[in-house]
Amino acid sequence: MQDRLNIAVFVDYDNIEIGVKSTLRREFDVSLPLGALKERGDLVAKFAYANWGRQEGATRQMAENAVQMVQRIPSPRGDKNGADINLALDALEMAFTHAHVNAFAIVSGDSDFIPLVNKLKEYGKTVFVVGGKAFTSTILQQNCHEFVSYESLLEDGDRIVAQPMPDRRDLRGGDRPDRQQDRQDRKDKEKKDRDNSNKGARPAPLELSQAMPLVERALQVLERRAVQPQLGLLKSTMLQLDPAFSERAYGAGSFSDFVEKLKKADFINVSGSGGRYIIERRGGGTEKIAARPEDALPALRDVLETHRMELEEGGATAEELEQWMIAENPEFSLAKFGFQRFTELLNYAQDKTVVRAEPDEERGLVVQLGAEFYPPALPPVTPEPAFEEEEDNEPQPIVEGQPTIFEPNPPPAKPKKVATRKRTSGGAGGATRRPRKRKD
């Protein structure tokens, strides 16, 4: 890997826009992921794919950030994956024709890009994925070099609310007062919904104990390599083991702040100064074992089974399902299992086929039962033909002196000898005896 990365950015606008809107109730701001990627290298190319005729409000922010808009014209049959195919082809073409581009950033949460990520890694390219933890496939998060969550880029409540786009005015006669009032009422309602659904800029940070298994694993890797675990090397090793790691999820503004929090909590020992810190494991600081994400699924399954009829009728929104979870499990804590938002738990459960979540522009994130609740029917069992013993008409061999259930074959009968008279020529003297004459 080169010291400086030349990054080409590819934005699947339709996917990222509806994902942010349905899970975070926010408008997607392209400047946030671009700013995060600038911290990792030089942005040498920026492309965004969408049917821009239906995204008039987004064209201005794309132009302000020098993002080249690639028009995707859907076919009459509605090619749902048209933007994915165009993006993948252009990214592979750039990997072949632009040797100086050594890193790629895919701004999307679509799991269909997993083959593209793997292929770019085969060609020796560094791959970043930018998306929401609440709607980006966990498989995609774990297979890139670094996953940058959109939630981690939100600084405060004022910043996460995207700047309002320019109003579309009536070209013929300008705005009428009734239209202005309708727009204002709609904006007020959207702001109220955002405030109700997302109180505060960020959710509560995760417990530091959740990060310790990854920290200890990274320290063990460096110890086996006989390398001093310095600050930057520790983070790069942690990202190799878990590309979705972010110190911001634990309430730290930087990785050095994160290490300082671990030190204050007596999880690790830190020595050195002047930016050359050496991190070592601490013997007695990890008695508390953090719960795993899969441990949260049994409680979710119980709630889904309880409200199965409502879910089968038309699904439930993520907010409704969260209220059911709180009502039936008052002590349930998302942070205990490593989730900051309920939608992150749903995203994890979707990869485990427990639920099926689909974004909806009106209702938000709609949740339905996953394939786990509809197991495939067992194949019909065909009765096996009855086994009929073949009659063995052949005589069984008889071994002399061995017991047998069969009667031994009787020995063949000897032919009887027929007694024959010898004709003599007479009596005792040997004279022949003449036969008597028959009297009439």
C-alpha positions in Angstrom: 0.0 0.0 0.0 1.3 3.4 -0.9 1.8 6.1 1.7 -0.7 8.4 -0.1 -3.9 7.1 -1.5 -5.5 8.4 -4.7 -9.2 7.7 -4.2 -11.9 7.4 -6.8 -15.4 7.9 -5.3 -18.5 6.2 -6.7 -21.9 7.2 -5.2 -25.0 5.0 -5.7 -27.2 8.0 -5.0 -30.6 6.2 -5.1 -29.5 3.6 -2.6 -27.7 5.9 -0.1 -30.4 8.6 -0.3 -33.4 6.4 0.5 -31.3 4.5 3.1 -30.5 7.7 5.0 -34.0 9.0 4.7 -35.8 5.8 5.8 -33.5 5.0 8.8 -32.2 8.4 10.0 -35.0 10.6 8.8 -32.4 12.9 7.2 -31.6 14.2 3.8 -28.4 12.8 2.4 -25.5 15.3 2.4 -22.7 14.2 0.0 -20.2 16.6 1.6 -20.1 14.5 4.8 -18.6 11.3 3.2 -16.4 13.4 0.9 -15.0 15.2 3.9 -14.2 11.9 5.7 -12.5 10.5 2.6 -10.3 13.6 2.2 -8.8 12.7 5.6 -7.7 9.4 4.1 -6.3 10.5 0.7 -6.6 12.6 -2.4 -10.0 12.5 -4.2 -9.0 12.2 -7.8 -12.4 11.4 -9.3 -16.0 11.7 -8.0 -19.0 10.1 -9.7 -22.7 9.8 -8.7 -25.2 7.6 -10.4 -29.0 8.4 -10.5 -31.9 9.3 -12.7 -31.2 13.0 -12.1 -34.4 14.1 -13.8 -36.2 12.9 -10.7 -33.5 14.3 -8.3 -33.6 18.0 -9.1 -33.0 19.0 -5.5 -29.8 17.0 -5.3 -28.1 18.3 -8.4 -27.1 21.5 -6.7 -25.2 19.9 -3.9 -23.5 17.6 -6.4 -22.3 20.6 -8.4 -21.1 22.4 -5.3 -19.0 19.4 -4.4 -17.6 18.9 -7.9 -19.2 15.5 -8.3 -19.8 14.4 -11.8 -23.4 13.2 -12.3 -23.8 10.2 -14.4 -27.3 10.0 -15.9 -29.0 6.6 -15.6 -32.0 6.3 -17.9 -34.2 3.4 -16.7 -35.5 1.0 -19.3 -39.3 0.6 -19.9 -39.2 -2.5 -17.7 -37.6 -0.6 -14.8 -34.1 -1.8 -14.4 -33.7 -1.8 -10.7 -30.0 -2.7 -10.8 -29.1 -0.4 -13.7 -27.1 2.0 -11.5 -25.3 -0.9 -9.8 -24.2 -2.3 -13.2 -23.0 1.0 -14.6 -21.1 1.8 -11.4 -19.4 -1.5 -11.3 -18.3 -1.4 -14.9 -16.9 2.1 -14.6 -15.0 1.3 -11.4 -13.4 -1.8 -13.1 -12.6 0.2 -16.2 -10.8 2.8 -14.0 -8.9 0.1 -12.2 -7.6 -1.2 -15.5 -6.9 2.2 -17.3 -5.8 4.5 -14.4 -2.8 2.9 -12.7 -2.3 5.9 -10.4 -5.8 5.3 -8.8 -4.9 2.9 -5.9 -8.1 3.3 -3.8 -11.8 3.2 -4.4 -14.7 4.4 -2.3 -18.2 3.1 -2.8 -20.9 5.2 -1.2 -23.7 2.7 -0.9 -25.2 0.1 1.4 -26.2 -2.4 -1.3 -24.8 -5.9 -0.7 -24.8 -6.3 -4.5 -21.4 -4.5 -4.5 -19.7 -7.3 -2.6 -18.4 -8.9 -5.9 -17.0 -5.5 -7.0 -15.3 -5.0 -3.6 -13.7 -8.4 -3.8 -12.5 -7.9 -7.4 -11.0 -4.6 -6.6 -9.1 -6.1 -3.7 -7.8 -8.8 -6.0 -6.3 -6.1 -8.1 -4.5 -4.7 -5.1 -6.8 -1.7 -4.6 -7.7 -0.2 -1.2 -11.5 -0.2 -0.9 -13.6 2.0 1.4 -17.3 1.7 1.8 -19.4 4.6 3.1 -22.9 3.8 4.3 -25.2 3.8 7.2 -24.7 1.1 9.9 -28.5 0.8 10.0 -28.9 -0.2 6.3 -25.5 -1.4 5.0 -25.1 -5.1 4.8 -22.8 -6.4 7.6 -21.2 -8.7 5.0 -20.2 -5.6 2.9 -19.0 -3.9 6.1 -16.7 -6.7 7.0 -15.2 -7.3 3.5 -13.8 -3.9 2.7 -10.6 -2.4 4.0 -12.5 0.3 6.1 -16.1 1.0 6.6 -17.1 4.6 7.3 -20.5 4.8 8.8 -22.6 7.8 7.9 -23.9 8.1 11.4 -20.3 8.7 12.7 -20.1 11.7 10.4 -23.0 13.5 12.2 -21.5 16.0 14.6 -24.5 17.6 16.3 -28.2 18.2 15.8 -27.7 21.3 13.7 -25.3 19.6 11.3 -27.2 16.4 10.7 -30.2 18.3 9.4 -29.3 18.9 5.8 -29.6 22.3 4.5 -33.0 22.8 2.8 -32.9 22.5 -1.0 -34.1 25.4 -3.2 -37.8 25.4 -3.6 -39.2 24.5 -7.0 -41.1 27.5 -8.1 -43.9 27.8 -10.7 -42.0 29.0 -13.7 -45.1 30.7 -15.1 -46.2 32.9 -12.4 -43.9 32.5 -9.4 -45.1 31.2 -6.0 -48.7 31.7 -4.9 -49.3 32.4 -1.2 -51.2 29.1 -0.7 -48.2 27.2 -2.1 -45.8 29.0 0.2 -48.0 28.1 3.2 -48.2 24.5 2.1 -44.5 24.2 1.8 -43.9 25.9 5.2 -46.4 23.6 6.9 -44.8 20.5 5.3 -41.3 21.7 6.4 -42.6 22.2 10.0 -44.1 18.8 10.0 -40.9 17.1 8.7 -38.9 19.0 11.3 -41.2 17.9 14.1 -41.1 14.2 12.9 -37.3 14.4 12.8 -37.1 15.8 16.3 -39.5 13.1 17.6 -37.7 10.2 15.9 -34.2 11.3 16.5 -33.7 13.1 19.8 -30.2 14.3 20.1 -27.4 14.4 17.6 -26.1 11.0 18.5 -27.3 8.0 20.5 -25.6 7.1 23.7 -22.0 5.8 23.1 -21.2 2.2 23.4 -19.5 0.8 26.5 -15.8 0.5 26.3 -16.0 -3.2 27.2 -17.6 -3.8 23.9 -14.3 -2.8 22.2 -12.0 -4.7 24.4 -12.2 -8.1 22.5 -11.1 -6.4 19.4 -8.4 -4.4 21.2 -6.9 -7.5 22.8 -7.0 -9.4 19.6 -5.1 -6.7 17.8 -2.5 -6.5 20.6 -2.1 -10.3 20.4 -1.5 -10.0 16.6 1.2 -7.3 17.1 2.8 -9.4 19.9 3.1 -12.4 17.7 4.7 -10.2 15.0 7.2 -8.9 17.6 6.1 -5.4 16.8 5.7 -2.6 19.3 2.0 -1.7 19.6 2.1 2.0 18.8 -0.9 4.2 18.4 -1.3 4.2 14.6 -0.2 0.6 14.2 -2.8 -0.5 16.7 -5.6 1.2 14.8 -4.6 -0.1 11.4 -4.5 -3.6 12.9 -7.9 -3.2 14.4 -9.3 -2.1 11.1 -7.8 -5.1 9.4 -9.6 -7.3 11.9 -12.8 -5.3 11.9 -13.3 -2.7 9.1 -16.4 -1.4 10.7 -14.6 -0.2 13.8 -15.0 3.5 14.6 -13.8 5.2 17.8 -16.7 7.7 17.4 -19.1 5.0 18.4 -17.5 5.0 21.9 -17.8 8.7 22.3 -14.2 9.5 21.2 -13.3 12.3 18.8 -10.1 10.6 17.7 -8.3 7.3 18.2 -5.9 8.9 20.8 -9.0 10.0 22.8 -10.3 6.4 22.5 -7.0 5.0 23.9 -7.1 7.6 26.7 -10.6 6.4 27.7 -9.4 2.9 27.8 -6.5 3.9 30.0 -8.7 5.8 32.4 -11.0 2.7 32.6 -8.0 0.6 33.5 -8.4 -1.6 30.5 -4.9 -1.0 29.1 -1.5 0.3 30.1 0.0 3.2 28.1 3.6 4.3 28.2 5.7 6.8 26.2 5.2 10.4 25.3 5.5 12.8 22.4 3.0 10.9 20.2 4.9 7.6 20.5 2.6 5.8 22.9 3.1 2.1 23.6 0.0 0.2 24.5 0.0 -3.0 26.5 -2.7 -5.3 27.8 -3.7 -5.0 31.4 -4.1 -8.2 33.4 -7.2 -7.6 35.5 -9.3 -5.2 33.4 -11.4 -7.5 31.3 -13.3 -9.6 33.7 -16.6 -8.3 32.3 -17.4 -10.1 29.1 -19.3 -8.1 26.6 -22.5 -9.5 25.1 -22.3 -10.5 21.5 -24.7 -9.1 18.8 -26.3 -12.5 18.2 -27.4 -12.6 21.9 -30.0 -9.9 21.1 -31.8 -12.0 18.5 -33.8 -14.3 20.9 -35.7 -11.3 22.4 -36.4 -9.9 18.9 -37.7 -13.3 17.8 -40.1 -13.4 20.7 -41.5 -10.0 19.8 -41.9 -10.9 16.2 -43.7 -14.1 17.0 -46.0 -12.3 19.4 -47.0 -9.7 16.7 -46.9 -12.1 13.8 -50.4 -11.3 12.6 -49.7 -7.6 12.4 -46.4 -8.2 10.6 -48.0 -10.6 8.1 -50.8 -8.2 7.3 -48.6 -5.4 6.0 -45.5 -5.1 8.0 -44.6 -2.7 10.8 -42.4 0.3 10.8 -39.1 0.3 12.7 -40.5 2.7 15.2 -43.6 0.5 15.9 -41.4 -2.6 16.4 -39.1 -0.7 18.7 -42.0 0.3 20.9 -43.1 -3.3 21.1 -39.6 -4.3 22.1 -39.6 -1.7 24.9 -43.0 -2.6 26.1 -42.3 -6.4 26.3 -38.6 -6.1 27.4 -38.3 -3.0 29.6 -34.7 -3.9 30.6 -33.5 -4.5 27.0 -30.5 -2.4 26.1 -29.2 -1.9 22.6 -25.8 -0.7 23.8 -25.3 -3.9 25.8 -25.1 -5.9 22.5 -23.1 -3.3 20.6 -25.9 -1.4 18.8 -26.4 2.3 19.0 -29.8 2.4 17.2 -32.6 0.0 16.9 -32.3 0.1 13.1 -28.7 -1.3 13.4 -30.2 -4.3 15.2 -32.7 -4.8 12.4 -30.0 -4.6 9.8 -28.0 -7.3 11.6 -31.1 -9.4 12.0 -31.8 -9.1 8.3 -28.5 -10.6 7.4 -29.4 -13.5 9.7 -32.8 -13.9 7.8 -34.8 -13.1 11.0 -36.5 -10.0 9.5 -36.8 -8.4 6.1 -36.5 -4.6 6.1 -37.4 -2.5 3.1 -37.2 1.3 2.9 -40.4 3.1 2.1 -40.5 6.8 1.2 -43.8 7.4 3.2 -43.6 4.9 6.1 -39.8 4.8 6.5 -38.2 1.4 7.2 -40.9 -1.3 7.0 -40.1 -4.6 8.7 -41.6 -8.0 7.8 -40.9 -11.5 8.9 -37.7 -13.0 7.5 -37.2 -16.3 5.8 -36.5 -17.9 9.2 -40.2 -17.8 10.0 -41.1 -19.5 6.7 -39.0 -22.6 6.5 -39.2 -24.5 3.2 -41.7 -27.4 3.1 -40.2 -30.8 3.5 -40.1 -32.9 0.3 -42.9 -35.6 0.1 -41.8 -38.9 1.5 -42.2 -41.7 -1.0 -42.8 -45.1 0.7 -40.1 -47.6 0.0 -41.3 -50.8 -1.8 -41.7 -53.7 0.6 -38.9 -56.1 0.5 -40.0 -59.5 -0.7 -37.8 -62.4 0.1 -37.0 -64.5 -2.9 -37.7 -68.1 -2.4 -34.6 -70.1 -2.7 -35.5 -73.4 -4.3 -32.0 -74.6 -4.5 -31.2 -77.3 -2.0 -29.0 -76.3 0.9 -25.8 -78.1 1.3 -25.8 -80.5 4.2 -22.6 -80.7 6.2 -22.2 -83.9 8.0 -22.0 -83.5 11.7 -23.6 -79.9 11.7 -27.1 -79.2 12.9 -29.6 -78.0 10.2 -33.2 -77.1 10.1 -33.6 -78.9 6.8 -34.1 -82.6 6.4 -31.2 -84.2 4.6 -32.1 -85.4 1.2 -32.6 -89.2 1.4 -30.0 -91.2 -0.4 -31.1 -92.3 -3.8 -32.8 -95.7 -3.8 -30.9 -98.6 -5.1 -32.5 -100.3 -8.1 -34.1 -103.5 -7.1 -32.6 -106.7 -8.6 -35.0 -108.8 -10.5 -34.6 -112.5 -9.8 -34.2 -114.6 -12.9 -34.4 -118.3 -13.1 -31.7 -120.2 -14.7 -32.8 -122.8 -17.2 -31.3 -126.1 -16.6 -31.2 -129.1 -18.9 -32.6 -131.5 -16.4 -32.9 -132.3 -12.8 -30.2 -132.8 -10.6 -28.3 -134.5 -13.2 -28.5 -131.5 -15.4 -31.2 -132.8 -17.8 -33.3 -130.2 -19.4 -36.8 -130.0 -18.3 -39.4 -130.0 -21.0 -42.5 -127.8 -20.6 -45.7 -129.4 -20.1 -48.2 -129.5 -22.9 -51.3 -127.5 -22.5 -54.5 -129.5 -22.5 -57.2 -128.1 -24.5 
